[in-house]
């Protein structure tokens, strides 16, 4: 029986991280629910056992139901009839199975019907679901919307909507519009308050909405008449039971075909204000997007895992010139790189999710009582790290996942180009990961300030304080030189006090910091589980050494006067006579 949790010791390793004990203690409020709920843990050992049992169920569902359905779902997908979407029958089967096993609302409190699990095991589930079928992760993973509703909605709204999510209803976040893609402050869908019936109504169009015909929507809309920027936007809850929204079309996508991506028309759709007016984009959507980006990181890692397993199995079976092709250096180099990149991005994913768990637990406690000065300090520390690690992780993990699936196709050769093989679907599915929820370029914009203000370098110094065994000391010293090189390049660029120059080299500076972080996390893992991470650590450091050289060389050799040659040309060259 296939189980995507029990067959993956890498995920099991990350669940055992020492910080998980503190996370569980905070999430469970010192295990106060044990007297009220039969399934609530009484101590950390009990909590860890609960996480493992749930993840085993997720792993079984992924291996026995979702993965076997993935190829057929990709061929058929959802359909549209008279403004309503119907899932592919096998997608509906996947969703029903998840509902029946009680996996909806994994991280929501028990009082709403959830399992009250930390973000980290929830992201582990997303990792496994993505390995099984990335498109289904886009449907199931929208539980992030419920987290946002829990954080910013009123108690009445929580009691109304969250039990429905835990029971299996789906959600969507309705942000993008035809003229407002990455620039969400340009959103113009109009929210109008009718004094007579004391009701908000939404009018306008939303585009590229994942799972757009969901049961419950979080909608970004312009509530302040006459505004054109972020200060005029608020967030609303739309309940599909109330009507007023139709699906104009389902987008014909390259990949992730199992989940509908919709264009929606709002016509006097009744809605509820969520939180305060004017904070829709500034506060609520930014929080929602960070959660969604963590989910996309998990999606990229899951796809990388699938790519490695597909490539490894094919290379062992495919023979050329009398030998299995995995015996050829050109092939086993690619296999080793896929494994190393998957391990590095997974290590960063769970480091990030633990940071998120810590600060969100304190945020939640702060709703119940005043935090102590020590707790506020810890909350701020982890919040800043989560803010820094999310964009660098989303940017680099998705780019590396694209490289991994590219190499997987290359190992398959001509067969990989055919729809007979899973890797062809992975190739189409992975391509969106470095585009949606903020392109890699936008992740660089978010991450560069943590380079220039020293957030990454401060954390890297903490990694350098971790003791290593003698055989790894030379590697640790090498990574120390990487940190100094990244610092020197940052100082070289910032000393010029030229914003355009900084923007131009931001990607290289962010990548240098990212490689430093990924390599340190692998080094730490190799100390604890050399059987899992020794080879990947050596391979990744060899690969990243070349990337560090490339970035540093481009920065040091670049003449700022050459920027004009890279700038977008706004004039049209004269036609030839």
Buried (B, 14 or more C-beta within 10 A) or exposed (E): EBBBBBEBEBBBBBBEBEBBBBBBBBBBEEBEBBEEEEEBBEBBEBBBEBBBEBBBBBBBBBBBBBBBBBBBBBEBBBEBEEEEBEBBEBBEBBBEBBBEBBBBBBBBBBBBBBBBBBBBBBBBBBBBBBBBBBBBBBBBBBBBBBBBBBBBBBEEBBEBBBBBBBEBBBBBBBBBBEEBBEEBBBBBBBBBEEEEEEBBBBBBBBBBBBBBBBBBBBBBBBBBEEEEEBBBBBBBBBBBEEEBBBBBBBBEBEBBBBBBBBBBBBEEBBBBBBBEBBBBBEBBBBBBBBBBBBBBBBBBBBBBBBBBBBBBEBBEEBEEEEEBBBBBEEBBEBBBBBBBBBBBBBBBBBBBBBBBBBBBBBBBBEEEEEBEEEBEEBBEEBBBBBBBBBBBBBBBBBBBBBBBBBBBBBBBEEBBEEEEBBBBBBBBBBBBBBBBBBBBEBBBBBBBEBBBEEBBBEBBEEBBEEEBEEEBEEBBEEBBEBBEBBBEBBEBBBEEEEEEBBBBBBBBBBBBBBBBBBBBBBBBBBBEBBEBBBBBBBBBBEBBBEBBEEBBEEBEEBEEEEBEEEEEEEEEEEEEE
